[in-house]
Amino acid sequence: MEKYDYSNLKGDEQVTHNWAPLSFEIKDNYNYVLNNPLFKLISNILSLPIFIILYIIDKIFLGFCIINKDKIVEDKGFVSISNHIHYLDCTLIGLIYYPSRVHYPTIEENFKIPFVRKLIRLLYAMPIPKERTKKDRFYSQINKAFNNKFILHMYPEVAMWPYYEGIRDFKYGAFKIAVDANVCVQPIKFVFTKSDGVYKLYKRKKRICAVVLDPLYPNMELEYRDRIKDLRDRAYESMKKEI
């Protein structure tokens, strides 16, 4: 794996770049949250073998484990967040919540990659628009979806830094969405642990484990902007703590 020097980088600076040769444009009437029954049926049928394959890959090659799974929010929609430390960490998030399905906002460039753009859409990825009017539609559809036990996963650090063990500064987007919809934030902290047991026989890199932290709720007694900042700060502090 390529090693990166993170010492002189900004927290949201991209260190990896994908091959994206195709064109992609978000139309004004684009449906970010797909409710088409046929699409859902096809996606659910195909998701089972995909998740089985991903479980095997993540378990064998990453040594993936889940800690505190009993803390996962049930029977309601919420915003899930985590640090962004691996190309496959979105698959780890999917395994944490399975069989519940997770929606992933992602950069438009990922919808320019051959085959991948079809696969991630099937797995409920949605492009993040850059234009103001399209952003309004994006936020509106997400806000309404929380009424149906909708799980939205976001990376408040924005950029993916492979195997970075710290927690970088958080952007406000995920917390604005949670406050606007008055739903909780479920923090997930990815940590790296020394390979033990059977993993010591073949795995040199550390294992990746997901620690599920206590859900955090917006403080409705605060003013709107303060509510967003307070939720972001509490989420950041909870993930900064040693585990």
C-alpha positions, 0 to 999 in steps of 0.5 A, spaced: 500 500 500 502 506 498 504 510 504 502 518 505 505 524 508 499 527 512 503 532 516 503 538 511 496 536 509 489 540 510 484 535 514 479 535 507 485 535 502 484 529 497 490 524 497 487 519 492 484 520 485 480 516 481 480 514 474 473 518 472 473 518 464 465 518 463 461 524 463 455 525 468 450 531 470 445 531 475 439 533 472 434 538 475 429 533 477 434 528 479 431 523 484 437 522 490 432 518 494 430 512 490 423 509 492 421 506 485 419 499 488 422 495 482 429 498 483 428 496 491 426 489 489 432 488 484 437 492 489 435 488 495 435 481 491 442 483 489 445 486 495 445 479 499 450 475 495 454 482 494 454 483 502 456 475 503 462 477 498 464 483 502 463 480 508 468 475 506 473 480 503 472 485 509 473 479 514 479 475 511 483 481 508 481 487 513 480 483 519 474 487 520 470 486 527 464 490 530 464 493 537 458 495 541 453 493 536 448 493 541 448 501 541 446 502 534 439 506 533 433 502 532 426 503 529 428 510 527 431 514 521 438 517 523 445 520 520 451 515 521 458 518 521 465 515 521 472 517 520 474 516 513 480 511 513 479 506 507 477 505 500 472 499 503 470 503 509 463 504 506 462 496 505 464 496 513 458 501 514 454 497 510 455 490 514 454 494 521 447 496 519 445 490 515 440 488 513 438 495 514 440 499 508 444 505 508 444 511 503 451 514 501 452 521 499 458 521 495 462 526 490 460 526 483 466 524 480 465 517 483 459 517 478 464 518 472 467 511 473 465 505 468 461 500 472 462 502 479 457 508 478 452 503 476 454 498 482 454 504 487 447 507 485 444 500 486 447 500 493 444 507 494 449 512 493 447 519 491 451 524 488 452 530 492 450 536 487 454 543 487 449 548 485 445 551 490 438 549 487 440 542 486 442 542 493 436 544 496 432 538 492 438 534 495 436 536 502 429 536 501 428 529 499 433 526 504 429 530 510 423 527 508 426 520 507 427 520 515 420 518 516 421 511 513 427 509 518 432 512 513 439 511 514 444 516 511 451 515 512 456 521 511 464 522 512 464 529 516 472 529 515 470 529 507 477 526 504 479 519 505 486 518 508 488 511 508 490 508 515 490 515 518 489 513 525 487 520 528 480 524 527 480 530 523 476 536 523 469 535 521 465 539 516 458 541 518 453 538 513 452 532 516 450 535 522 445 540 519 442 535 516 440 531 522 438 538 526 434 540 520 430 533 520 431 533 528 434 526 528 440 523 532 447 522 529 450 515 530 458 516 531 462 510 528 469 510 530 474 506 525 480 504 530 486 499 528 488 494 532 494 489 532 493 482 528 491 477 533 489 469 533 489 466 526 490 473 523 497 473 526 499 468 521 498 472 514 496 479 516 502 484 517 497 490 517 493 492 523 486 489 523 480 495 522 475 495 527 468 499 528 466 502 535 459 504 535 458 510 540 452 512 543 447 516 539 447 524 539 441 528 539 440 535 537 439 540 543 433 543 541 434 549 546 439 552 542 438 557 537 439 554 530 446 555 528 448 553 535 445 547 535 448 545 529 455 547 532 454 543 538 452 537 535 458 537 531 462 539 537 459 533 541 460 528 535 467 530 534 469 530 542 466 523 542 470 520 537 477 523 539 476 520 546 481 514 546 478 507 546 
